[in-house]
Amino acid sequence: MRPAPAATKLSDLDYSVLQQCMHCGMCLPTCPTYDATKLERHSPRGRISLMRAIADGDLGATAEFGKEMYFCLGCLACETACPAGVDYANLFEVARSEVERAGVMKHPKRNAIRAFTLRGLFMHPRALRIVGRLLWIYQVSGLQWAFRALRLTALLPRDFRELEPITPAVRAKFSDALIARTESPPKEKKYRVALLTGCVQDLVLSEINRDTADVLLANGCEVFTPREQPCCGSLHGHNGEVGMAKDLARRLIDLVEPATCDAIISNAGGCGSHLRHYDRLLADDPTYRNAAAEWSRKLKDVHEFLVEIGFRAPAAGAGVAKVTYHESCHLSHGQGIVRQPRQILRSIPGLELVELPESQWCCGSAGIYNITQPEMAAKLQDRKMGHIADTGAPVVATANPGCHLQIENGAKDRGLSVRVLHPVSLLAAAYRAERAAH
C-alpha cells in the first residue's frame, strides 16, 4: 500500500481544484511565458502538473519548482481561456505559499528583501509613508538629479543600479491630505461608499484617488475614506505570505466595517482582484468569517459600480481627443471587468477610443514581476509599447498602478510622447470642465 503523501500546502488543498485541469491546451496561446519560451513547464497546464505531483507525493517542493512558480506572471489570462473554469489564481497562491513553507528559495539576500518589504514596509502604513516622504524630499530637493548627473548610480549594487531609473515620482500630498474622511455629494445622497486608496497608489498616484472620490460624489455618493489604510495584502497573498495577507484583511475590514456601506470601492485592478476574495481568505476565521463574506459581496471595482448605478455622462470633454486602453490583467482576467471602463471612456464627449491590439496581454509589471524577473518583464513591456505606438494615441488609459508605472517607464525609455491616465481621471476631468463652463 502506497504511503500517504507528506503534508504540504498543495496536499491540504481541495483535490478537485487540482483535477479541474483537462490539459486541453486552450491556455497555451494566452500565456505570455509559454508564448516566449514554448516550454511546457512555463505554461499553466505544465505548472498545474507540477503542483499535482507535489500534492500526490510524487515530487517534493524544490528550488526549481520555486523558480517556476515565481516565473509565472500570475496574469490569469489562462483563467479567461479555460473551458473547465480552473481556479488558477487559487492554485498559484497556494503553490507559492508551499514554496515559502518548504523554504527551498531561502537566501540571505532574498530573506532580507522580503523582511524589509513584505514584513516591514507593507505591513506598517506609517513606515511606508515615512519612506515615501523621504524619497519625495530626495526627488524634489535636487539630490536625485545630482546623484544621476554625477553618475553616482554606478556605485550602487547591480540590482539597485538597475532599479534606480524606474523609481516612481512620489507625490507631494498623499490621499489622506487630498480627501477628507467623509465627503458628501453636492446634491441628493443616494449611496454611502468606502473608498480604498491602496499603498503604492497612495504615495505615487494619489491624484487618482482624489479623482475617484470626485466622480463618486458627482454621482450621488457619500464617500468615506478611512485614514492610514494598510496594504490590501495582495502583495503578500501573491508571494506566499498568506498569514500576513489575512492580518491585513482583518485590519481593513475593521477600518471599513462593511455593514455600514452600500459598496466598497477599489480603483486598482490588482488590488481589487485580491480584495474580492476576503471571504475565501478568512473562511476559517470564526471572528471575521461573516464580515469577510459581507466585504466580498460589497467590493466593487469603480468602473463596475459606476455602470451599475447608471453614472451620469458628462456634458463636456476631458481635453483629450484620442485615447487607447490597456487592460490590467487582474481587472480583465481576475475580475471580468472589460466592458465598463470602455463604457466610461466612450461617454466622454469628443473622446475617440482607439482599441489597443492585444489590450489584455500583460505589460510585464505583474505586481513586482518587473523587479524579480526584469528580462521577461522587459520583453513584455517592449511588446506592449510597440502596440501603443501603433495606435498613435497620445493618451493610454489603464486602471492599475503597476501597469501605469510600467507604461510610463516604457514611454520614457523609448522617447514616446504618451501620457498615462486612469479612465476615472478622464471622467473627473470632464466633470470639472462641465462645472467650469457653467
TITOR-272299 format. One record per residue (C-alpha): residue number from 1; x, y, z. Coordinates in Angstrom, 2 decimals. Example, Ala and Ser with C-alpha at 12.3 -4.5 7.8 and 13.67 -1.06 7.14 Angstrom:
# TITOR-272299
   pos         X         Y         Z
     1     12.30     -4.50      7.80
     2     13.67     -1.06      7.14
***
This chain:
# TITOR-272299
   pos         X         Y         Z
     1      0.00      0.00      0.00
     2      1.34      3.41     -1.01
     3      2.06      5.66      1.98
     4      0.11      8.89      2.29
     5      1.96     11.89      0.81
     6      3.71     14.24      3.19
     7      1.57     17.19      4.27
     8      2.05     20.23      2.07
     9      0.01     23.32      1.28
    10     -0.95     21.68     -2.02
    11     -1.95     18.35     -0.46
    12     -4.14     20.28      2.00
    13     -5.96     21.91     -0.92
    14     -9.31     20.54     -2.09
    15     -8.06     17.97     -4.63
    16    -10.92     18.68     -7.02
    17     -9.36     22.08     -7.71
    18     -6.22     20.35     -8.98
    19     -8.29     17.87    -11.01
    20    -10.17     20.58    -12.91
    21     -7.41     20.99    -15.48
    22     -8.15     18.79    -18.54
    23     -4.74     19.53    -20.14
    24     -6.59     20.64    -23.28
    25     -4.05     23.34    -24.11
    26     -6.53     26.18    -24.63
    27     -4.48     28.24    -22.19
    28     -1.20     27.91    -24.10
    29     -1.66     30.74    -26.66
    30     -2.74     33.13    -23.90
    31      0.23     32.53    -21.56
    32      3.00     35.13    -22.04
    33      5.77     32.95    -20.59
    34      4.80     29.94    -22.72
    35      4.49     32.18    -25.77
    36      8.03     33.45    -25.18
    37      9.71     30.11    -24.46
    38      7.43     27.38    -25.91
    39      8.38     25.22    -22.91
    40      5.58     23.16    -21.37
    41      6.78     23.78    -17.83
    42      6.32     27.53    -18.45
    43      2.62     27.01    -19.29
    44     -0.37     26.93    -16.93
    45     -1.04     23.22    -17.50
    46      2.66     22.44    -17.03
    47      2.69     24.27    -13.73
    48     -0.52     22.58    -12.62
    49      1.05     19.19    -13.41
    50      3.94     20.08    -11.10
    51      1.53     21.20     -8.37
    52     -0.45     17.97     -8.67
    53      2.70     15.86     -8.49
    54      3.60     17.56     -5.20
    55      0.07     17.11     -3.87
    56      0.24     13.41     -4.81
    57      3.60     12.99     -3.11
    58      5.38     12.12     -6.36
    59      7.58     15.21     -6.11
    60      8.77     17.40     -3.29
    61      8.98     21.16     -3.47
    62     12.41     22.11     -4.79
    63     14.24     25.28     -5.73
    64     13.42     24.55     -9.38
    65      9.72     24.32     -8.51
    66     10.02     27.63     -6.66
    67     11.70     29.32     -9.62
    68      8.95     28.07    -11.92
    69      6.18     29.37     -9.66
    70      7.85     32.78     -9.46
    71      8.49     32.83    -13.22
    72      4.70     32.75    -13.67
    73      3.28     36.26    -14.06
    74      0.03     35.36    -12.32
    75     -1.73     37.36    -15.06
    76     -4.68     34.90    -15.07
    77     -5.13     35.06    -18.85
    78     -5.34     31.27    -18.62
    79     -8.49     31.57    -16.49
    80    -10.23     33.58    -19.19
    81     -9.29     30.99    -21.82
    82    -10.01     27.88    -19.72
    83    -13.19     25.98    -20.74
    84    -13.13     23.98    -17.49
    85    -13.08     27.01    -15.19
    86     -9.82     26.12    -13.44
    87     -9.26     28.37    -10.41
    88     -5.66     29.09    -11.30
    89     -5.49     32.16     -9.03
    90     -6.06     29.93     -6.01
    91     -3.61     27.27     -7.22
    92     -0.97     29.88     -7.97
    93     -1.14     31.41     -4.49
    94     -1.18     28.03     -2.71
    95      1.82     26.86     -4.77
    96      3.82     29.96     -3.84
    97      2.88     29.53     -0.18
    98      4.21     25.94     -0.40
    99      7.48     27.29     -1.82
   100      7.79     29.60      1.19
   101      6.73     26.89      3.67
   102      9.32     24.49      2.31
   103     11.98     27.21      2.37
   104     13.51     26.00     -0.90
   105     14.37     29.51     -2.10
   106     15.84     30.83      1.13
   107     18.88     33.03      0.61
   108     20.25     35.80      2.86
   109     19.69     38.50      0.23
   110     16.18     37.30     -0.67
   111     15.28     36.91      3.00
   112     16.46     40.44      3.79
   113     14.49     41.99      0.93
   114     11.31     40.13      1.88
   115     11.77     41.07      5.55
   116     12.20     44.77      4.69
   117      9.34     44.96      2.18
   118      6.67     42.32      2.87
   119      7.17     42.01      6.62
   120      8.23     45.61      7.16
   121      7.06     48.45      4.93
   122      3.92     46.85      3.54
   123      2.70     45.73      6.95
   124      3.10     49.19      8.50
   125      1.46     52.07      6.61
   126      3.14     54.76      8.72
   127      6.58     53.35      7.95
   128      5.73     53.19      4.24
   129      4.61     56.83      4.28
   130      7.79     57.91      6.10
   131      9.91     56.20      3.44
   132      7.71     57.80      0.78
   133      8.18     61.25      2.28
   134     11.96     60.80      2.46
   135     12.01     59.71     -1.17
   136      9.92     62.77     -2.12
   137     12.42     65.06     -0.38
   138     15.27     63.32     -2.22
   139     13.49     63.84     -5.54
   140     12.29     67.45     -5.19
   141     15.42     68.77     -3.43
   142     17.60     68.09     -6.47
   143     19.54     65.31     -4.78
   144     18.21     62.74     -7.21
   145     19.18     64.91    -10.18
   146     22.69     65.44     -8.77
   147     23.07     61.75     -7.95
   148     22.28     60.86    -11.55
   149     24.22     63.75    -13.15
   150     27.38     62.80    -11.24
   151     26.79     59.16    -12.24
   152     26.92     58.07     -8.64
   153     24.43     55.34     -9.55
   154     27.49     53.40    -10.73
   155     28.42     52.98     -7.07
   156     25.21     51.16     -6.27
   157     25.00     47.36     -6.18
   158     23.91     45.99     -9.56
   159     20.31     45.22     -8.54
   160     19.75     48.72     -7.15
   161     21.55     50.30    -10.10
   162     19.09     48.64    -12.48
   163     16.07     49.64    -10.37
   164     17.04     53.28     -9.81
   165     15.86     54.59    -13.22
   166     12.33     53.25    -12.65
   167     11.89     54.82     -9.22
   168      8.42     56.43     -9.36
   169      7.89     60.09     -8.55
   170      6.34     60.38     -5.09
   171      3.51     62.91     -4.80
   172      3.69     65.94     -2.52
   173      0.37     65.01     -0.93
   174     -0.85     61.54     -0.08
   175     -4.52     60.53     -0.20
   176     -5.36     61.49      3.39
   177     -4.27     65.08      2.63
   178     -6.35     65.22     -0.55
   179     -9.56     63.53      0.61
   180    -11.46     64.21      3.83
   181    -12.54     61.26      5.95
   182    -16.16     61.78      4.87
   183    -17.30     63.88      1.91
   184    -20.92     64.45      0.91
   185    -22.32     64.83     -2.61
   186    -23.42     68.32     -3.72
   187    -26.99     67.16     -4.26
   188    -29.00     64.16     -3.15
   189    -27.16     61.40     -1.31
   190    -28.05     58.06     -2.91
   191    -25.28     55.78     -1.64
   192    -22.62     55.55      1.04
   193    -19.38     54.03     -0.21
   194    -15.98     53.33      1.30
   195    -13.01     54.30     -0.88
   196     -9.83     52.19     -0.74
   197     -6.71     54.23     -1.50
   198     -4.10     51.46     -1.70
   199     -0.46     51.60     -0.64
   200      1.72     52.29     -3.69
   201     -1.04     54.32     -5.36
   202     -1.44     56.36     -2.18
   203      2.18     57.50     -2.49
   204      2.78     57.86     -6.21
   205     -0.66     58.29     -7.82
   206     -2.74     59.86     -5.06
   207     -4.47     62.15     -7.59
   208     -6.27     59.09     -8.97
   209     -7.85     58.57     -5.55
   210     -8.95     62.24     -5.48
   211    -10.41     61.85     -8.97
   212    -12.24     58.70     -7.89
   213    -13.77     60.49     -4.92
   214    -14.87     63.39     -7.17
   215    -16.54     61.05     -9.67
   216    -18.36     59.20     -6.90
   217    -19.51     62.50     -5.36
   218    -20.80     63.65     -8.75
   219    -22.92     60.51     -8.89
   220    -24.68     60.91     -5.56
   221    -22.30     59.01     -3.27
   222    -21.23     59.94      0.20
   223    -17.55     58.93      0.23
   224    -15.98     57.52      3.38
   225    -12.17     57.22      3.16
   226    -10.58     55.58      6.22
   227     -7.34     57.14      7.43
   228     -3.93     55.42      7.13
   229     -5.15     52.41      5.22
   230     -2.79     49.45      5.15
   231     -1.86     47.43      2.07
   232     -4.72     45.19      0.93
   233     -2.48     42.12      1.21
   234     -2.31     41.25     -2.49
   235      1.50     41.52     -2.48
   236      1.61     39.09      0.43
   237     -1.00     36.70     -0.96
   238      0.77     36.57     -4.33
   239      4.14     35.99     -2.70
   240      3.32     33.09     -0.40
   241      2.72     35.03      2.83
   242     -0.89     34.04      3.48
   243     -0.73     34.73      7.22
   244      0.24     38.35      6.61
   245     -2.43     38.69      3.92
   246     -5.02     37.54      6.44
   247     -3.81     40.01      9.05
   248     -4.06     42.90      6.58
   249     -7.54     41.80      5.50
   250     -8.72     41.87      9.12
   251     -7.27     45.35      9.60
   252     -9.01     46.73      6.52
   253    -12.32     45.13      7.49
   254    -12.05     46.79     10.92
   255    -11.38     50.18      9.30
   256    -14.27     49.99      6.85
   257    -16.99     47.98      8.67
   258    -18.68     46.52      5.56
   259    -22.19     46.56      7.07
   260    -22.12     50.39      7.13
   261    -21.56     50.79      3.36
   262    -23.53     50.21      0.19
   263    -20.29     49.41     -1.64
   264    -16.55     49.20     -1.02
   265    -14.74     50.79     -3.95
   266    -11.41     49.71     -5.42
   267     -9.88     51.62     -8.33
   268     -6.80     49.39     -8.81
   269     -7.17     46.20    -10.84
   270     -4.56     44.15     -9.00
   271     -5.79     45.13     -5.55
   272     -9.43     44.60     -6.48
   273     -8.82     41.05     -7.67
   274     -7.40     40.14     -4.26
   275     -9.89     42.21     -2.26
   276    -12.82     40.32     -3.81
   277    -11.68     37.10     -2.14
   278    -11.53     38.12      1.51
   279    -14.38     35.67      2.06
   280    -12.18     32.77      0.93
   281     -9.09     34.15      2.65
   282    -10.84     34.35      6.05
   283    -13.25     31.42      5.63
   284    -11.64     29.58      8.55
   285    -11.69     32.60     10.87
   286    -14.80     32.40     13.08
   287    -14.43     36.01     14.22
   288    -14.14     37.56     10.74
   289    -15.86     34.99      8.51
   290    -19.21     36.77      8.29
   291    -17.74     40.26      7.90
   292    -15.39     38.96      5.19
   293    -18.34     37.46      3.31
   294    -20.14     40.81      3.54
   295    -16.98     42.55      2.37
   296    -16.70     40.35     -0.72
   297    -20.37     40.92     -1.59
   298    -19.89     44.68     -1.47
   299    -16.42     45.00     -3.02
   300    -16.81     46.74     -6.38
   301    -14.36     47.96     -8.97
   302    -15.09     51.64     -9.52
   303    -15.97     51.16    -13.22
   304    -18.27     48.28    -12.36
   305    -20.03     50.31     -9.66
   306    -20.48     53.40    -11.82
   307    -22.09     51.40    -14.62
   308    -24.31     49.53    -12.15
   309    -25.72     52.75    -10.70
   310    -26.13     54.38    -14.12
   311    -23.39     57.03    -13.89
   312    -24.11     60.43    -15.38
   313    -22.49     61.04    -18.77
   314    -20.61     64.37    -18.72
   315    -21.71     67.29    -20.87
   316    -18.13     68.44    -21.54
   317    -14.97     66.81    -22.83
   318    -11.83     65.94    -20.90
   319     -9.45     67.91    -23.10
   320     -8.28     64.71    -24.77
   321     -9.20     63.74    -28.34
   322     -7.74     60.24    -28.70
   323     -7.20     57.51    -26.12
   324     -6.23     53.86    -26.21
   325     -6.96     51.46    -23.34
   326     -4.61     48.89    -21.81
   327     -6.43     46.34    -19.67
   328     -4.96     45.45    -16.32
   329     -4.66     41.64    -16.20
   330     -6.32     41.39    -12.81
   331     -9.09     43.77    -13.82
   332     -9.99     41.90    -17.02
   333     -8.97     38.30    -16.24
   334     -9.15     38.38    -12.45
   335    -12.37     40.38    -12.09
   336    -14.00     40.11    -15.50
   337    -14.25     43.90    -15.83
   338    -13.86     44.51    -19.57
   339    -16.84     46.41    -20.91
   340    -17.29     49.01    -18.14
   341    -14.05     51.04    -18.49
   342    -14.71     51.35    -22.22
   343    -18.28     52.43    -21.50
   344    -16.97     55.21    -19.27
   345    -14.40     56.36    -21.82
   346    -16.94     56.38    -24.65
   347    -19.31     58.52    -22.56
   348    -16.90     61.47    -22.66
   349    -17.73     63.96    -25.44
   350    -15.05     64.44    -28.08
   351    -13.00     61.45    -26.94
   352    -12.16     58.80    -29.54
   353    -11.31     55.37    -28.10
   354     -8.83     53.52    -30.31
   355     -8.68     49.82    -29.48
   356     -5.22     48.63    -28.48
   357     -4.02     45.42    -30.17
   358     -3.53     42.70    -27.52
   359     -5.10     45.00    -24.94
   360     -5.39     42.08    -22.50
   361     -1.77     40.93    -22.93
   362      0.35     41.55    -19.81
   363      2.61     44.61    -19.86
   364      5.20     42.89    -17.64
   365      4.54     44.75    -14.41
   366      2.57     41.96    -12.67
   367      2.96     43.23     -9.12
   368      6.72     43.13     -8.55
   369      7.50     40.88    -11.53
   370      9.37     43.69    -13.31
   371     11.72     43.71    -10.29
   372     12.08     39.95     -9.77
   373     12.09     38.94    -13.46
   374     13.40     42.02    -15.29
   375     14.36     40.24    -18.52
   376     10.93     38.75    -19.23
   377      9.21     41.91    -17.97
   378     11.24     44.00    -20.43
   379     10.22     41.76    -23.35
   380      6.56     42.17    -22.44
   381      7.00     45.91    -21.98
   382      8.57     46.19    -25.45
   383      5.68     44.29    -26.99
   384      3.12     46.48    -25.24
   385      4.85     49.75    -26.14
   386      5.03     48.74    -29.78
   387      1.26     48.28    -29.90
   388      0.70     51.57    -28.07
   389      2.91     53.43    -30.56
   390      0.97     51.85    -33.45
   391     -2.32     53.35    -32.23
   392     -0.98     56.90    -32.46
   393     -2.92     57.79    -29.31
   394     -1.27     60.43    -27.09
   395     -3.02     59.03    -24.00
   396     -3.12     55.49    -22.62
   397     -5.86     54.77    -20.12
   398     -5.28     51.98    -17.61
   399     -6.62     51.13    -14.18
   400     -3.77     49.62    -12.16
   401     -0.79     51.42    -10.61
   402      1.71     48.74    -11.68
   403      0.58     48.94    -15.32
   404      0.51     52.74    -15.09
   405      4.15     52.95    -13.98
   406      5.32     50.20    -16.36
   407      3.85     52.01    -19.37
   408      5.16     55.41    -18.20
   409      8.66     53.97    -17.87
   410      8.35     52.24    -21.25
   411      7.33     55.50    -22.91
   412     10.22     57.38    -21.28
   413     12.76     54.75    -22.36
   414     11.55     54.89    -25.97
   415     11.04     58.64    -26.20
   416      7.31     58.25    -26.81
   417      5.16     61.29    -26.07
   418      2.45     59.37    -24.23
   419      0.51     60.26    -21.08
   420     -0.92     57.54    -18.85
   421     -4.23     58.25    -17.11
   422     -6.87     56.30    -15.23
   423    -10.27     56.14    -17.01
   424    -11.86     57.68    -13.93
   425     -9.39     60.57    -14.06
   426    -10.61     61.35    -17.57
   427    -14.22     61.25    -16.37
   428    -13.31     63.52    -13.43
   429    -11.66     65.98    -15.83
   430    -14.83     66.03    -17.95
   431    -17.00     66.73    -14.90
   432    -14.68     69.59    -13.90
   433    -14.80     71.07    -17.39
   434    -18.58     70.84    -17.24
   435    -18.67     72.79    -13.98
   436    -16.20     75.39    -15.29
   437    -18.40     76.01    -18.33
   438    -21.29     76.94    -16.03
***
